[in-house]
Amino acid sequence: MNTNQLLCKTNTKAFYTTLLISTILLICSLFLALSFGAKSLPLSTVWEAIWQFDESNVEHQVLHSVRFPRVLASALVGAAFAVAGTLMQGVTRNPLADVGVLGINAGATFVVAISFVIFPNIPFTLLMILSFIGAACTTLFIFFLGMNAPGGLTPLKLTLAGTVIASMLHSLTAGIAIYFELSQDLAFWYAGGVAGVEWPQLIAIAPIIVTVLIAAMLLGKSLSIMAMGEEMAINLGLNTKRIRILAIIFALLLAGVSVAAVGSIAFVGLVIPHIARKFVGVDYRFVLPISALLGALLLVIADLVARTIDPPKEFAIGVIVAMIGVPFFLMIARKEKRAL
């Protein structure tokens, strides 16, 4: 029996139906996010700003300089966090795995804080690189702690190690912010938000995120086979070590770049993969693209809600997502407690 026969039972009809509905909802949410905010604009104005941009039109300028980059960044980063979480859950076989829950975002934020101290006017490109390095070092340390614990690495130990390291790094980051008077600079990264994203940042992160997302989709078949068991995957000729390394590198790239752009937003990569599996099953060839669409949809809507609850004030987008993610996290933890 070949690998295609093993995966042939996947419900492709459910996938294409979910893909179509998710795409339509995402497009609608993008237009709504562009239309509503501190000042609501008619959809006709949004359409004109896209296809018939007029530099002398103030509303067109607001859309082009403020709303376009932040809304597009919401979609890109939402997809990035969701796919990163899906990859981490796939390679660790841990239903609670997420770049936020495992402390990876905290590592990136910690390096951002140090960067602000050493390089006050640090270029955004260098900040992205350092953020990725912080995420990578944190991941290695968390896996090291988990593997050296009695009984070896388990989903529960990995989650606990990530939670402990995240708490420690958040405390250190807060201490650095207070001592060096960086509270204002780091408040954005603590709570997470896309308000500060402009075209230069979007142009910097978009090619990286899109490229890594496409590369991650190519791992779908391999991750589905690995989900059937390590021994079966090896017998089918799969290099499981290489797939794990690639998946973790892709997840770190997605998380590191996203944190550098919008700050630490947890729970997107925890919640979305589970929702995607409810719709399309456990085949990662389908879970990954649906997770990307749903992650983009979640963050676009969260940003819209954050801007429209009490305009012109804005809530932190991370708070909106956490209100959804925390109950979901507790529900999954309770459901999986026997397996953990």
N, C-alpha and C positions, 0 to 999 in steps of 0.2 A: 504493500500500500504506500503510495507516494504522499508527499506533504499536501498537495492540492486535494487529494481525496480525504485526507484527515480534516481539512478545513471547509469542505464542501457543504457542510450542514448549516453554515451560517445563513441567516435569513437576509438575503440581499434585498428583498422587497422592503423590509423594515429599514434597512440602511438608506436606500434611495429616497424613501418617503421622509425619513428624518432629515436627510441631507437637504432636500428641497424645502421642507418647512423651516429648518434652521436658517437656511440662506435667506429666505423671504423675511423671516423675523429679524435677522441681523440687518438687512438692508433697510427695513422699516425703522428699526431702532436708531440706525445711523442718521436717517433724515430727521427723526424726532429729536435726537440729541443736538443736531445742528440748528433746529428750529427753536427749541426752548432753552431758556437760561435766565440770566438776570433781566434780559429783555427778549421777549418772544418775537420771532420773525415768522412771517408766513412761508409756507413751503414753496410758494412760487418764487419768493426772493432767494431761497436756498438754491432752487433749480437754476435761476438766472446767474447766481454767483458762481455756480459750477461751470456752466456752458457759455455764459455771456458776461464775464467778469468786467466790471466797470470800476476803475481806480478812483473815480470821483464820487462814487456812491459809498457813503459811510457804512451802510449796512453790509455791503459787499466786502468792505475792508475789515469789518469786525469778524465776519465769517471766515475770510481768507487768512487773517493774521492770528486769530484767537481760537475760533471753534474748530476749523478744519484740522489743525495739527493735534489738538487735544482729543478730539473724537477719534481720529485715525490712530492716535497713540493708545487710546483705551482699547480699541479693537485688537491691535497688534500685541499689546502687553497681555491682554486677557487670554488670547490664543497661546502666547508664549508660556504663561504660568500654568495654564491648563494642560498643555502638552508636556511640560516639564514634570508636572505631578503624575501624569499618566505613565511617562517613561520610568519614573522612580517606583511607582507601584508595580510596574511590569517586571523590572529587574530585581526588586527586593521581595516581590510577592507579599507585600505588606499593604493591607487596605488603608492604613493610616499614613502612608508615605506621602509627603508633600514637601516642597522646598521651603515652605514656611514652618510647618510642624517639625521638620527634621533640623531646623536651625540654620539652613543654608542661607536664607535671606538675612538672618541676623549676622552671619559672618560677612556678607557683602556690605551690610550697613555699618558694621564696625570698621571695616577698611575705609569706607567713605568718610567716617568721622576722623580717622587718623589722617587721611588725605587732606581734609580741610585744615587740619592743624599744621601739617608740614608744607602743603602747597595751597595757600588761600585762594589763589586764582588758577586752580588746576583746569586744564582743558578737558572738555567733556569726553573726548576720545580716550585720554589717559585714565579718566575716572572710570570708564567702562571696563578697561583692561584690569585696573586694580580691583574693581568690584568682582570681576570674574575670579581673580586670584584669591580674594577673600572667601568667595563661595567654595572654591576648589579645596582650599586648605581646611576649611571647616568640615567639609564632607569627608576628607581623608581622616581627620581626627575623630569624627563621630563613628566611622566604620572601624577605626582602630580600637576605640573604647568598647564597641559592641562585640568585636571578635575576641578581645582579650578578657571578656567577662566569663565567669564560670558557666559552662554549658554551651559556649560559642555564641555566634550571632543568631538572634531570633528577631521576629518583627517587633515584639514588645521591648526588647533591649535596645533595638535601633531607635524606636520612638522615644524611649526614656532618655537615652544618651543625647538625642537631638534636642529634647525639651530642656535638659539640664544645661547643655552647651548654649542653647538659645538664650536661656535666662541669664547665664553668666555674661554672654556677649552684650545683651541688652543693658545689663547693669554697668559694664565697662564703658559702653557707648554713652550712657547717660552721665557717668562720671566725667568722661572726656568733654562732653558738651557743657557741663556745668563749670568745670575747672578752666576751660579755655573760652568760655562764654560763646559757645556755638549753638545755643539753644534755638535761636531763630533759624539758623542755617539748616539744622538737623530736624526741626519739627516736621518739615516736608517729608523727609525720608522715614521718620517714625510712623506717621499716620498713613502715608501713601496717598498719592494724588497726581493727577495729570494737569493741574492748573499751570504748572511751570513749564510744560513742554511747548517748545516753539519749533519752527521749521528746521533749524540747524540740528536740534536733538533728534527730531523725527527722521531726518535724512540720514543721520548717523546710525540709528538703531534699526531702521526698516530693512535695509539689505541683509543685515546679520540675522534678524529674526526670521525673515521670509526664507532665507537660504537654509537655516537650521531646521525650520518647520518642514520644509520639503524633504530634507535629508532624514528627519525623524520618521516621516511617513513611510520611508523605504524599509524601516525596521519592523513594520507592523507584522509581516508574516513570520519573521524570526521570533518576535516576542510572543506571538500566539502559540508557536511550537514549544517555546520554553515554558509556557504556562501549563503545558500537558505533563511536564516533569523533566527534570534534568537528564535522567537516563535516556528517555525516549528522544530528547532533542539531540543528544550526543550520538545515539544510534542512527539518527537520520542525517548525520554528517554536519550538524550545526556546530560552529565554533562559539560556544556559549560565552567563553571568557571575552572574546572580541566584541560580541554583541553587547555584553554588559558594560564594557569600557566605553564603547561608542554611545550607548544610551545615556550613561552618566555624564559624559562630556557634553552631549547635546543638552541635557537638562541643566547643567551648570552654565553653559553659554546662554541659554534662554533666561535663566534666573538672574545671572550676573548682569547682563545687558539691561534687563527689565528693571532691576532694582536701581541701577545707576540712573535710569530715566525717570521712574515714577516712585521710587521708594519701596519699602517693604510692605507688600500686600499678601497676606496669608490666606489660606483656605480655598483659593480658586482652584489650585491643583489637587486639593483634597475632595472637594464637592463635585466638580465637573466630571471626572472620570467615572464616578459611580452613576451619575445621571445618564451619561452616554451609554454605559453598559446596560442600563435598564431599557434603553430604546433599541440598541443594535446587537446586544449579546456581548460575548467576551472576546470576539475576534479583533485583535489590535489593528488589523488592516482597516477596520471600520471605526473602532473606538477612537483612534488617533485623530482622523479628520473631523469626526463629530465633536470630539472634545475641543478642538481648535475653534470650531464655529460657536459652540455653546460658551466657551470661555470668553470669546470676543463679545458675544451677546450679553453675558453677565456683567462684564466691566463697563460696557457702553451704557447699559441700563443703570448700573450703580453710580456712574458719573452723572448721568441725567438726574437721578434722584437726589444726589448730593448737591446739585446746583439748583434744584427747584423746590426743595423743602422749605427754605426760608430765604429767598432771594432778597438782596444781592449777596447775602452771606452764603458760604459753602461749607458743607460737612466734609470731613475727610472720607475719601472713597474707601479707604481701608476699614473704617468703622462700619460703613454700610455692608461691605462684604463679610466682615466679622459677625455681624448680626445674623447673617444666614449661615455662616460657616461653623460657628461655635456649637449651636444645637445639633447640626449635622454631624460634627466631629464626635460629640457625646453619643449620638445615636449609633454611629458606626462602631465606636469603641465598645458599647454595650453589646451590640450584635455579634461582634467578633471576639469577645473576651475569652471564649473557650478555645478558639483557634490560636489566640495569642499566648 
